[in-house]
Amino acid sequence: MLFRKRTGTIAATAVIGAMLLTACGDGTSGTSDRAATAGRALLGNLSFLSGTAEENHAPAKTGDWANVPGTPVVSEVAKKWVQLTAVTTGSPDSNVVNGAGFTLYRFDKDGASPSKSNCDDTCTDTWPPVLIAPKGKIFVDGVKESDVGVVKRADGSLQVTLSGQPVYRYSEDMEPGDVKGYGVDGTWFSVTPDGMAGVGPN
């Protein structure tokens, strides 16, 4: 089988995590605990695979390869898989790009603990969220699987997160490696594997 699924391990981890949260909760962080538990349950339906989409023989014109540069549209076929690749930028930090080589971004007005996206409606025309189908695949390449998560958006779709931080594309990035969204409005930055602000254009 070309795709090496590890959903059983992830589901087991989700159950154990939920049990630990129940045992350790002190009643003061119920909302945060419920959000964390829900996030783990959502992860249990996804498949994590080491390496790139190409190395795992993902079908052409699906996943990140189905996203059209300059358009906010995220089709259903584009949600089948997401690739998260850490690329060294010549500094100690790395930016994360998708399977087509496009830079991914974080929004300073979002929440990471618990995860929450505050980019909705027309905001997503400029900053399309990185979405994954409920039973989709996430290819991790230089990114720790433990740093990857998902958060349910207001419309019910699932957005990929890095260390709890929701991630996006930028509609004005037209070529792989573009970082045109860096510093926009002082709140948008490329994202590192640990969810922090990455490196801007050279």
RAJO-V951288 format. One record per helix or strand. SS is the DSSP state (H for helix, E for strand). FROM is the first residue (numbers start at 1). TO is the last residue. If there is no record, write none. Layout:
BEGIN
{{SS	FROM	TO} {SS	FROM	TO}}
END
This chain:
BEGIN
{{H	7	24} {H	30	43} {E	47	50} {H	63	66} {H	77	79} {E	81	88} {E	94	97} {E	103	103} {E	105	107} {E	111	112} {E	115	116} {H	123	126} {E	129	129} {E	131	132} {E	137	141} {H	145	147} {E	148	152} {E	158	162} {E	165	166} {E	168	168} {H	184	186} {E	188	191} {E	197	197}}
END
